[in-house]
Amino acid sequence: MSEANLYVVTYRNPEKQEENITIRVRQINDSELGPTFIALSGFVFHTSSKLLNPQDEYAKKRFQKTKKIHLSIYHIISVEEVGDDIALSLASKDGDVLIFDPDKPHNF
């Protein structure tokens, strides 16, 4: 897996089944816990945005000191491989709000 790649992983929170968590990581590997687990590491937190994303803030606090997280494949909703210049989105009941890195050009 290339170091330039970024993976956006969305999974169901094992503690609160109705809650989904989205995190960005650099590495996805097989877990030592067994064939139904994957290991996520190299967490990436965007801090350059002028707007705060509550989910990003939660993930930053939750995984700030975590080296690796092992997730059951049954909790994984999606894994998206993206580049570094992705737009972050905040889901809301009224629609989506897009947040762009102001230092990178975007094509609309």
Order of alpha helices (4+ residues) and beta strands (2+ residues): beta-beta-beta-alpha-beta-beta-beta-beta
